């Protein structure tokens, strides 16, 4: 009787751990897990004479396209092309910026229903990119590496 109770208790604990420790119910290689990112975003933590925006759109089930643009006094100062791509290895965040001759890939290493992290330890900066959709609807983006970090806060364009 004690063995049966112990077995049931262990089974219940295992079921609880499986149900409540999952970060999401969507496979991490499925872009649908990041659906909340699609749309247009305006940066809200700019310097007074600057504006910035980021936008994401679905191209296919395996690729989304993004664009980040920064302006100073209405003149474009920076542009980065972005992608989220699913391939046989997993899910990747890719960025093409003027300083680099080719796309830089960051592998998805962590995700939840409103958060994901992509990393490339071999890249100079950033090594890590984290996107979080906060409860207030703001999008928090943090790039970091080698003890440095930058935070970008966005609000969805309605």
Backbone as a chain_set.jsonl record, in Angstrom:
{"seq": "XXXXXXXXXXXXXXXXXXXXXXXXXXXXXXXXXXXXXXXXXXXXXXXXXXXXXXXXXXXXXXXXXXXXXXXXXXXXXXXXXXXXXXXXXXXXXXXXXXXXXXXXXXXXXXXXXXXXXXXXXXXXXXXXXXXXXXXXXXXXXXXXXXXXXXXXXXXXXX", "coords": {"N": [[0.816, -1.196, 0.0], [1.924, 1.265, 0.808], [3.93, 1.49, -1.096], [2.4, 1.76, -3.422], [1.105, 4.2, -2.928], [3.33, 5.886, -2.795], [4.255, 5.625, -5.402], [2.082, 6.747, -6.815], [2.216, 9.348, -5.797], [4.752, 10.15, -6.738], [4.224, 10.03, -9.481], [2.254, 12.015, -9.717], [3.761, 14.256, -8.987], [5.628, 14.296, -11.08], [3.939, 14.722, -13.283], [2.951, 17.262, -12.602], [5.348, 18.745, -12.72], [5.935, 18.499, -15.447], [3.715, 19.796, -16.618], [3.794, 22.416, -15.576], [6.375, 23.425, -15.825], [7.01, 23.92, -18.406], [7.82, 26.359, -20.825], [6.36, 27.247, -22.938], [3.679, 26.157, -25.083], [4.178, 25.786, -27.671], [6.327, 24.497, -30.154], [9.806, 25.226, -30.004], [10.976, 25.752, -32.462], [9.128, 26.829, -34.035], [7.915, 29.576, -35.618], [5.481, 30.7, -34.966], [5.315, 30.811, -32.233], [6.339, 33.232, -31.61], [4.579, 35.145, -32.388], [3.558, 37.515, -31.266], [5.406, 39.472, -31.807], [5.107, 40.467, -34.373], [4.42, 43.299, -36.356], [4.409, 46.918, -36.081], [6.653, 49.022, -34.339], [7.44, 51.728, -32.211], [10.211, 53.382, -30.849], [10.544, 54.388, -27.465], [12.358, 55.282, -25.608], [14.233, 57.267, -26.452], [16.812, 59.742, -27.165], [16.134, 63.292, -26.958], [16.21, 64.506, -29.619], [15.976, 62.396, -31.348], [14.518, 59.581, -33.074], [13.206, 56.276, -33.4], [12.383, 53.153, -34.916], [10.989, 49.865, -35.239], [10.071, 47.138, -37.222], [8.168, 44.189, -37.963], [7.357, 41.535, -40.158], [5.531, 38.776, -41.511], [6.937, 36.622, -43.835], [6.952, 34.029, -44.735], [6.136, 30.693, -43.564], [8.514, 29.944, -42.495], [10.164, 32.132, -42.401], [10.549, 35.449, -41.257], [10.562, 38.957, -41.795], [12.367, 41.786, -40.708], [12.874, 45.25, -39.836], [14.923, 47.8, -38.69], [15.151, 51.19, -37.881], [16.827, 54.23, -37.269], [16.588, 57.69, -36.523], [17.839, 61.047, -36.617], [16.829, 64.188, -35.85], [14.979, 63.828, -37.92], [16.487, 62.75, -39.994], [17.789, 59.832, -41.439], [19.949, 57.829, -39.603], [20.8, 55.318, -39.06], [20.32, 51.986, -40.14], [19.046, 48.74, -39.954], [18.697, 45.538, -41.304], [16.614, 42.842, -40.567], [15.955, 39.412, -39.674], [13.948, 36.602, -38.849], [14.466, 33.271, -38.887], [13.672, 29.954, -39.645], [15.375, 26.945, -39.795], [16.784, 23.709, -40.563], [18.397, 23.327, -38.325], [17.3, 24.85, -36.271], [15.898, 27.821, -34.804], [16.658, 31.091, -35.848], [17.839, 34.418, -35.315], [18.644, 36.972, -37.426], [20.846, 39.549, -38.441], [21.636, 42.35, -40.435], [23.829, 44.822, -40.66], [25.277, 48.084, -41.386], [28.01, 47.989, -40.627], [28.818, 45.368, -40.952], [29.71, 42.94, -43.416], [28.172, 40.802, -44.107], [25.236, 38.851, -43.203], [24.64, 38.407, -39.717], [24.265, 35.726, -37.57], [22.211, 34.693, -34.87], [21.516, 32.268, -32.606], [18.431, 30.961, -31.44], [18.078, 30.555, -28.062], [16.547, 30.531, -25.806], [13.136, 30.743, -24.874], [9.768, 31.924, -24.38], [6.232, 32.411, -23.982], [6.155, 35.18, -24.264], [8.723, 36.135, -24.642], [12.072, 35.995, -25.831], [15.421, 34.807, -26.358], [18.353, 35.191, -28.213], [21.548, 34.025, -29.223], [25.023, 34.571, -30.016], [27.968, 33.695, -29.332], [30.426, 34.077, -30.588], [30.373, 36.472, -31.908], [31.333, 39.964, -32.057], [29.95, 42.293, -30.82], [26.527, 42.726, -30.475], [26.506, 39.881, -28.244], [24.38, 38.644, -27.251], [20.861, 38.824, -27.679], [17.877, 39.953, -26.469], [14.392, 39.818, -26.428], [11.463, 41.034, -24.982], [8.071, 41.011, -24.365], [6.357, 43.076, -22.416], [4.045, 43.178, -19.612], [2.636, 45.575, -19.731], [2.431, 46.012, -22.401], [4.579, 47.117, -23.681], [7.544, 46.682, -25.641], [10.525, 45.312, -24.79], [13.843, 45.444, -25.566], [16.983, 44.104, -25.276], [20.358, 44.304, -25.896], [23.451, 42.667, -25.486], [26.748, 41.908, -24.155], [30.053, 40.912, -23.236], [30.087, 42.354, -20.787], [28.785, 44.732, -21.371], [25.734, 46.488, -22.112], [22.739, 47.436, -23.874], [19.605, 48.996, -23.787], [16.475, 49.019, -25.385], [13.349, 50.408, -25.658], [10.118, 49.883, -26.786], [6.907, 50.875, -28.141], [3.901, 49.518, -29.402], [2.722, 50.444, -32.607], [-0.392, 51.765, -33.247]], "CA": [[0.0, 0.0, 0.0], [2.806, 2.42, 0.866], [4.609, 1.584, -2.389], [1.431, 2.263, -4.392], [0.929, 5.621, -2.619], [4.564, 6.571, -3.187], [4.269, 5.637, -6.859], [1.105, 7.747, -7.233], [2.75, 10.652, -5.433], [5.822, 10.445, -7.707], [3.571, 10.279, -10.768], [1.607, 13.321, -9.641], [4.818, 15.27, -8.997], [6.181, 14.334, -12.426], [2.939, 15.367, -14.125], [2.962, 18.685, -12.24], [6.578, 19.335, -13.261], [5.803, 18.582, -16.908], [2.697, 20.771, -16.986], [4.051, 23.776, -15.135], [7.723, 23.906, -16.082], [7.14, 24.288, -19.811], [7.75, 27.792, -21.034], [5.323, 27.475, -23.926], [3.157, 24.93, -25.653], [4.582, 25.763, -29.071], [7.693, 24.027, -30.359], [10.685, 26.388, -30.119], [11.386, 26.0, -33.843], [7.941, 27.32, -34.725], [7.837, 31.034, -35.513], [4.193, 31.088, -34.382], [5.537, 31.076, -30.805], [6.762, 34.625, -31.481], [3.552, 35.92, -33.1], [3.379, 38.808, -30.612], [6.395, 40.424, -32.3], [4.715, 40.987, -35.685], [3.811, 44.622, -36.353], [5.271, 48.101, -36.083], [7.007, 49.462, -33.001], [8.179, 52.99, -32.082], [11.032, 53.431, -29.644], [10.098, 55.434, -26.546], [13.446, 55.752, -24.728], [15.196, 57.966, -27.295], [17.246, 61.094, -26.807], [15.099, 64.221, -27.448], [16.238, 64.806, -31.052], [16.051, 61.13, -32.089], [13.402, 58.646, -33.113], [13.578, 54.963, -33.935], [11.265, 52.219, -35.068], [11.294, 48.507, -35.674], [8.866, 46.482, -37.738], [8.3, 42.764, -38.278], [6.272, 40.986, -40.96], [5.677, 37.38, -41.92], [7.205, 36.391, -45.249], [6.507, 32.641, -44.934], [6.084, 29.949, -42.305], [9.879, 29.737, -42.017], [10.954, 33.371, -42.403], [9.944, 36.758, -41.036], [11.473, 40.041, -42.128], [12.299, 42.928, -39.817], [13.644, 46.432, -40.213], [15.126, 48.771, -37.63], [15.611, 52.47, -38.426], [17.012, 55.313, -36.306], [16.669, 59.009, -37.158], [18.204, 62.2, -35.789], [16.193, 65.358, -36.469], [14.292, 63.402, -39.138], [17.418, 62.206, -40.986], [18.171, 58.459, -41.107], [21.336, 57.684, -39.162], [21.137, 53.901, -38.927], [19.295, 51.04, -40.588], [19.436, 47.335, -39.902], [17.747, 44.561, -41.807], [16.495, 41.764, -39.6], [15.194, 38.227, -40.074], [13.794, 35.427, -38.009], [14.487, 32.195, -39.869], [13.69, 28.573, -39.155], [15.978, 25.977, -40.702], [16.873, 22.362, -39.984], [19.106, 23.431, -37.04], [16.553, 25.562, -35.253], [15.398, 29.157, -35.098], [17.739, 32.076, -35.807], [17.658, 35.851, -35.497], [19.743, 37.409, -38.27], [20.924, 41.0, -38.584], [22.578, 42.908, -41.401], [24.054, 46.235, -40.336], [26.307, 48.652, -42.263], [29.371, 47.634, -40.199], [29.124, 43.978, -41.311], [29.568, 42.651, -44.84], [27.166, 39.759, -44.307], [24.289, 38.641, -42.105], [25.15, 37.794, -38.497], [23.236, 34.825, -37.035], [22.103, 34.476, -33.433], [20.644, 31.111, -32.414], [17.452, 31.019, -30.357], [18.528, 29.707, -26.956], [15.533, 30.535, -24.748], [11.907, 31.407, -25.299], [8.516, 31.689, -23.672], [5.131, 32.997, -24.747], [6.351, 36.623, -24.454], [10.134, 36.433, -24.443], [13.044, 35.096, -26.439], [16.824, 35.198, -26.344], [19.181, 34.607, -29.255], [22.939, 34.263, -28.866], [26.15, 34.246, -30.884], [29.132, 34.01, -28.503], [31.591, 34.407, -31.412], [30.228, 37.818, -32.46], [31.968, 40.97, -31.2], [28.869, 42.878, -30.018], [26.218, 42.029, -29.237], [26.585, 38.423, -28.197], [23.046, 38.191, -26.839], [19.749, 39.719, -27.991], [16.697, 39.499, -25.73], [13.146, 40.529, -26.672], [10.442, 40.711, -23.99], [6.82, 41.761, -24.398], [6.006, 43.278, -21.016], [2.615, 43.156, -19.291], [2.024, 46.852, -20.128], [2.393, 46.067, -23.861], [5.827, 47.615, -24.246], [8.534, 45.708, -26.087], [11.827, 45.603, -24.207], [14.896, 44.764, -26.305], [18.277, 44.323, -24.655], [21.496, 43.669, -26.539], [24.504, 42.647, -24.474], [27.932, 41.082, -24.348], [31.307, 41.385, -22.648], [29.853, 43.302, -19.701], [28.07, 45.923, -21.842], [24.367, 46.235, -22.572], [21.923, 48.573, -24.286], [18.175, 48.693, -23.718], [15.6, 49.748, -26.291], [11.964, 50.186, -25.249], [9.216, 50.218, -27.89], [5.458, 50.722, -28.009], [3.275, 49.113, -30.664], [2.0, 51.463, -33.374], [-1.789, 51.306, -33.37]], "C": [[0.86, 1.26, 0.0], [3.514, 2.602, -0.469], [3.679, 2.169, -3.442], [1.207, 3.768, -4.185], [2.153, 6.42, -3.046], [4.647, 6.687, -4.703], [3.282, 6.673, -7.401], [1.598, 9.159, -6.947], [3.846, 11.067, -6.417], [5.231, 10.769, -9.075], [2.923, 11.647, -10.8], [2.638, 14.44, -9.68], [5.436, 15.407, -10.389], [5.227, 15.034, -13.389], [2.911, 16.873, -13.86], [4.187, 19.369, -12.836], [6.486, 19.495, -14.774], [4.826, 19.678, -17.316], [3.106, 22.202, -16.685], [5.476, 24.272, -15.368], [7.927, 24.281, -17.539], [7.005, 25.787, -19.957], [6.667, 28.139, -22.038], [4.825, 26.146, -24.44], [3.528, 24.795, -27.118], [6.035, 25.324, -29.169], [8.617, 25.224, -30.578], [11.149, 26.672, -31.539], [10.221, 26.524, -34.67], [7.848, 28.826, -34.529], [6.526, 31.508, -34.897], [4.321, 31.376, -32.886], [5.896, 32.538, -30.563], [5.799, 35.578, -32.174], [3.383, 37.329, -32.549], [4.343, 39.879, -31.127], [5.961, 41.109, -33.599], [4.016, 42.342, -35.535], [4.862, 45.71, -36.347], [5.433, 48.626, -34.667], [7.785, 50.771, -33.069], [8.953, 52.982, -30.773], [10.61, 54.616, -28.787], [11.205, 55.93, -25.619], [14.591, 56.345, -25.555], [15.709, 59.237, -26.627], [16.253, 62.052, -27.459], [15.079, 64.461, -28.958], [16.249, 63.551, -31.936], [14.739, 60.356, -32.034], [13.919, 57.332, -33.682], [12.331, 54.105, -34.017], [11.796, 50.86, -35.5], [9.996, 47.892, -36.144], [9.193, 45.037, -38.102], [7.091, 42.32, -39.091], [6.589, 39.546, -41.343], [5.904, 37.322, -43.423], [6.698, 34.992, -45.617], [6.458, 31.969, -43.568], [7.47, 29.772, -41.697], [10.735, 30.999, -41.999], [10.08, 34.597, -42.164], [11.01, 37.805, -41.333], [11.26, 41.182, -41.144], [13.153, 44.064, -40.337], [13.723, 47.352, -39.001], [15.719, 50.034, -38.219], [15.709, 53.475, -37.282], [17.178, 56.613, -37.072], [17.109, 60.043, -36.134], [17.702, 63.425, -36.527], [15.584, 65.007, -37.825], [15.175, 62.804, -40.219], [17.877, 60.81, -40.533], [19.653, 58.383, -40.774], [21.777, 56.227, -39.095], [19.984, 53.075, -39.451], [19.853, 49.639, -40.481], [18.311, 46.486, -40.46], [17.782, 43.38, -40.851], [15.718, 40.6, -40.198], [15.035, 37.313, -38.873], [13.615, 34.28, -38.993], [14.496, 30.848, -39.164], [14.376, 27.729, -40.216], [16.102, 24.642, -39.975], [17.522, 22.356, -38.606], [18.3, 24.054, -35.924], [16.092, 26.911, -35.745], [16.534, 30.152, -34.896], [17.207, 33.485, -35.994], [18.864, 36.276, -36.326], [19.679, 38.919, -38.43], [21.978, 41.365, -39.618], [22.658, 44.4, -41.119], [25.197, 46.761, -41.203], [27.744, 48.23, -41.907], [29.792, 46.232, -40.623], [28.858, 43.735, -42.787], [28.503, 41.597, -45.12], [26.281, 39.649, -43.064], [25.001, 37.985, -40.932], [24.003, 36.996, -37.887], [23.368, 34.685, -35.522], [21.107, 33.346, -33.23], [19.694, 31.331, -31.241], [17.882, 30.043, -29.274], [17.502, 29.612, -25.828], [14.298, 31.241, -25.279], [10.777, 31.084, -24.331], [7.431, 32.334, -24.51], [5.317, 34.478, -25.038], [7.808, 37.044, -24.328], [10.975, 35.482, -25.282], [14.438, 35.696, -26.364], [17.523, 34.454, -27.473], [20.624, 34.981, -28.96], [23.905, 33.85, -29.974], [27.41, 34.63, -30.117], [30.368, 34.424, -29.305], [31.528, 35.83, -31.972], [30.837, 38.843, -31.507], [30.948, 41.632, -30.269], [27.684, 43.107, -30.929], [26.462, 40.533, -29.364], [25.212, 37.826, -27.88], [22.02, 39.267, -27.176], [18.515, 39.154, -27.31], [15.512, 40.407, -26.034], [12.135, 40.07, -25.625], [9.233, 41.612, -24.196], [6.329, 41.858, -22.96], [4.485, 43.332, -20.839], [1.912, 44.445, -19.722], [1.977, 47.029, -21.647], [3.653, 46.62, -24.492], [6.745, 46.45, -24.619], [9.888, 46.154, -25.571], [12.866, 44.775, -24.961], [16.22, 45.124, -25.652], [19.328, 43.573, -25.462], [22.66, 43.743, -25.566], [25.659, 41.743, -24.894], [29.145, 41.734, -23.734], [31.115, 42.489, -21.614], [29.139, 44.582, -20.102], [26.646, 45.526, -22.195], [23.706, 47.55, -22.962], [20.472, 48.118, -24.264], [17.413, 49.613, -24.658], [14.17, 49.395, -25.896], [11.048, 50.728, -26.361], [7.76, 50.113, -27.463], [4.907, 50.392, -29.381], [2.563, 50.298, -31.306], [0.6, 50.944, -33.595], [-2.397, 51.724, -34.657]], "O": [[0.565, 2.215, -0.719], [3.684, 3.73, -0.933], [4.104, 2.98, -4.265], [1.128, 4.522, -5.154], [2.022, 7.512, -3.599], [5.059, 7.721, -5.23], [3.605, 7.4, -8.34], [1.417, 10.062, -7.765], [3.864, 12.208, -6.879], [5.696, 11.688, -9.75], [3.027, 12.363, -11.796], [2.421, 15.461, -10.333], [5.733, 16.518, -10.827], [5.654, 15.843, -14.213], [2.854, 17.667, -14.799], [4.074, 20.459, -13.398], [6.911, 20.513, -15.32], [5.088, 20.413, -18.268], [2.796, 23.109, -17.458], [5.754, 25.446, -15.127], [8.933, 24.907, -17.873], [6.178, 26.414, -19.295], [6.111, 29.236, -21.985], [5.477, 25.118, -24.253], [3.217, 23.78, -27.741], [6.872, 25.732, -28.364], [8.235, 26.159, -31.282], [11.677, 27.754, -31.795], [10.334, 26.645, -35.89], [7.718, 29.301, -33.4], [6.467, 32.613, -34.356], [3.508, 32.116, -32.332], [5.773, 33.031, -29.442], [6.172, 36.702, -32.509], [3.09, 38.25, -33.311], [4.118, 41.069, -30.904], [6.406, 42.22, -33.888], [3.134, 42.507, -34.693], [6.045, 45.46, -36.575], [4.476, 48.671, -33.893], [8.69, 50.912, -33.892], [8.42, 52.622, -29.723], [10.352, 55.706, -29.297], [11.004, 56.914, -24.907], [15.755, 55.98, -25.386], [15.128, 59.736, -25.663], [15.588, 61.672, -28.422], [13.996, 64.608, -29.525], [16.504, 63.64, -33.137], [13.964, 60.465, -31.083], [14.946, 57.294, -34.36], [11.361, 54.307, -33.287], [12.892, 50.735, -36.046], [8.944, 48.098, -35.539], [10.313, 44.705, -38.489], [5.953, 42.668, -38.775], [7.749, 39.156, -41.479], [5.144, 37.909, -44.194], [6.094, 34.797, -46.672], [6.709, 32.604, -42.544], [7.589, 29.48, -40.507], [11.906, 30.946, -41.622], [9.026, 34.763, -42.777], [12.203, 37.567, -41.148], [10.127, 41.509, -40.789], [14.039, 43.869, -41.169], [12.711, 47.644, -38.365], [16.687, 49.969, -38.978], [14.815, 53.572, -36.441], [17.816, 56.653, -38.123], [16.798, 59.938, -34.948], [18.084, 63.682, -37.668], [15.663, 65.794, -38.768], [14.671, 62.39, -41.263], [18.299, 60.628, -39.391], [20.503, 58.812, -41.554], [22.972, 55.93, -39.076], [18.818, 53.409, -39.242], [20.993, 49.38, -40.868], [17.139, 46.68, -40.14], [18.846, 42.972, -40.386], [14.92, 40.782, -41.118], [15.893, 37.268, -37.991], [12.718, 34.312, -39.836], [15.239, 30.637, -38.205], [14.014, 27.782, -41.391], [15.568, 24.482, -38.877], [17.234, 21.475, -37.796], [18.58, 23.815, -34.749], [15.915, 27.126, -36.944], [17.275, 30.079, -33.916], [16.251, 33.713, -36.736], [19.998, 35.967, -35.961], [18.598, 39.497, -38.542], [23.057, 40.775, -39.672], [21.693, 45.141, -41.31], [26.002, 45.976, -41.705], [28.595, 48.126, -42.791], [30.984, 45.928, -40.653], [27.895, 44.261, -43.345], [27.99, 41.507, -46.235], [26.542, 40.264, -42.03], [25.855, 37.118, -41.117], [22.902, 37.518, -37.706], [24.465, 34.576, -34.974], [19.955, 33.464, -33.649], [20.094, 31.822, -30.186], [18.034, 28.848, -29.529], [17.579, 28.712, -24.991], [14.394, 32.209, -26.033], [10.828, 30.112, -23.578], [7.689, 32.76, -25.636], [4.701, 34.996, -25.97], [8.098, 38.179, -23.951], [10.637, 34.307, -25.429], [14.614, 36.914, -26.315], [17.321, 33.256, -27.67], [20.91, 36.09, -28.511], [23.65, 32.928, -30.749], [27.879, 35.762, -30.23], [31.268, 35.059, -28.756], [32.536, 36.339, -32.463], [30.862, 38.63, -30.295], [31.078, 41.534, -29.049], [27.833, 43.627, -32.034], [26.605, 40.001, -30.465], [24.925, 36.671, -28.196], [22.265, 40.459, -26.989], [18.145, 38.004, -27.546], [15.615, 41.628, -25.913], [11.965, 38.871, -25.4], [9.359, 42.837, -24.201], [5.936, 40.859, -22.358], [3.742, 43.511, -21.804], [0.724, 44.42, -20.044], [1.537, 48.071, -22.134], [3.79, 46.598, -25.715], [6.721, 45.388, -23.996], [10.344, 47.253, -25.883], [12.781, 43.547, -24.992], [16.544, 46.301, -25.491], [19.213, 42.368, -25.686], [22.845, 44.757, -24.892], [25.565, 40.949, -25.83], [29.259, 42.959, -23.711], [31.888, 43.446, -21.569], [28.909, 45.443, -19.252], [26.378, 44.374, -22.534], [24.054, 48.62, -22.462], [20.151, 47.001, -24.669], [17.666, 50.816, -24.722], [13.82, 48.218, -25.809], [11.188, 51.867, -26.806], [7.419, 49.365, -26.547], [5.374, 50.91, -30.395], [1.882, 51.064, -30.625], [0.411, 49.824, -34.071], [-3.562, 51.42, -34.916]]}, "num_chains": 1, "name": "protein.A"}
